[in-house]
Amino acid sequence: MGLTKSDKERTDRQYSEKGENVIMSKTKKGKRNVIVGQSGGPTAAINSSLAGVFRTAKDRGYAKVYGMIHGIQGFMEGRYVDL
């Protein structure tokens, strides 16, 4: 599963205070999606910040929240999961 060229053109990359990559996009129907990528191993801080990104995205009305597999490299190769 990967983003189409037109999807990539609509993405807006942002970084959270803790340095995660958070990419938000609007689909053709106007529904918004978020994808988040983190680096490092699973720790309490990373798990907590990921939960915060997920909860905030849902609270703000984003349709889907995706997680990158292997960070930006995985994202560029279309590797991510629906959280």
DATA-V519410 format. One line per field, one symbol per residue. psi: psi as a letter, one per 20 degrees, with the letter a starting at -180 (. if undefined). burial: I if it has 24 or more other ideal C-beta (glycine too) atoms within 12 Angstrom, else O. A space follows every 50 residues. Layout:
psi = ???
burial = ???
This chain:
psi = prqrghghhiqoprprhjjqpopqqprhjiqqqqpqqrqrrorhgggghg hggggggghjjpgqpqpqokbhggghjkorqo.
burial = OOOOOOOOOOIOOOOIOOOIIIIIIOOOOOOIIIIIIIOOOOOOOOOOII OOIIOOIOOOOIOIIIIIOOOOOOIOOOOIOOO
